[in-house]
Amino acid sequence: MKHILASSRFLMIIAVLGSFLAAVMLALLGGAIMVRLIPHVFVMLSGEAGEAKAIAVDFIAAVDIFLLSTIFYIIALGLYELFIDDNLGLPSWMEIHDLDDLKEKIIGVVIIVMGVFFLEKVVTWKDELNLLEFGISIALVIVALTYFLSQISKRGKKVNQIESQP
């Protein structure tokens, strides 16, 4: 039974591959959107600047897609490091050694995605009162996630202090 349970960690390959595939597809989609926007930028530069705001929103949306791709990539790497092989040879800032490391990285990118999403809405928003409510709701979620990150960090420091004591 012990061997079966120990080997079951390889089931996470399914989640790793699914997350990696999502990251690749979203990156390709973001790239395709960027390529599609290039001709519009040249049209604007030639004097027809009526679409500047719409093109800016499209670029922001593409960046949002790249950030979502980044989230899925981090999830794929993190799950692989946690369950399959911890020695991927990644830069130290990308290494994930426990579930808290993975949560920190994902939440950091989610906060950025929310900020970019809010920026996208600010550029296209019509009703100012609703924008304030929307902004406050996003700010509250960001504050909650930031607090959660600070608690993870405090817990990690306490564990490190305990482990370093003789």
Secondary structure as the mmCIF struct_conf table of DSSP 4:
data_model
#
loop_
_struct_conf.conf_type_id
_struct_conf.id
_struct_conf.beg_label_comp_id
_struct_conf.beg_label_asym_id
_struct_conf.beg_label_seq_id
_struct_conf.end_label_comp_id
_struct_conf.end_label_asym_id
_struct_conf.end_label_seq_id
HELX_RH_AL_P HELX_RH_AL_P1 LYS A 2 SER A 7
HELX_RH_3T_P HELX_RH_3T_P1 SER A 8 LEU A 11
HELX_RH_AL_P HELX_RH_AL_P2 MET A 12 LEU A 45
TURN_TY1_P TURN_TY1_P1 SER A 46 GLY A 47
HELX_RH_3T_P HELX_RH_3T_P2 ALA A 49 GLU A 51
HELX_RH_AL_P HELX_RH_AL_P3 ALA A 52 PHE A 83
TURN_TY1_P TURN_TY1_P2 ILE A 84 ILE A 84
BEND BEND1 ASP A 86 ASP A 86
HELX_RH_3T_P HELX_RH_3T_P3 SER A 92 MET A 94
BEND BEND2 ASP A 98 ASP A 98
HELX_RH_AL_P HELX_RH_AL_P4 LEU A 99 THR A 124
HELX_RH_AL_P HELX_RH_AL_P5 GLU A 128 SER A 164
#
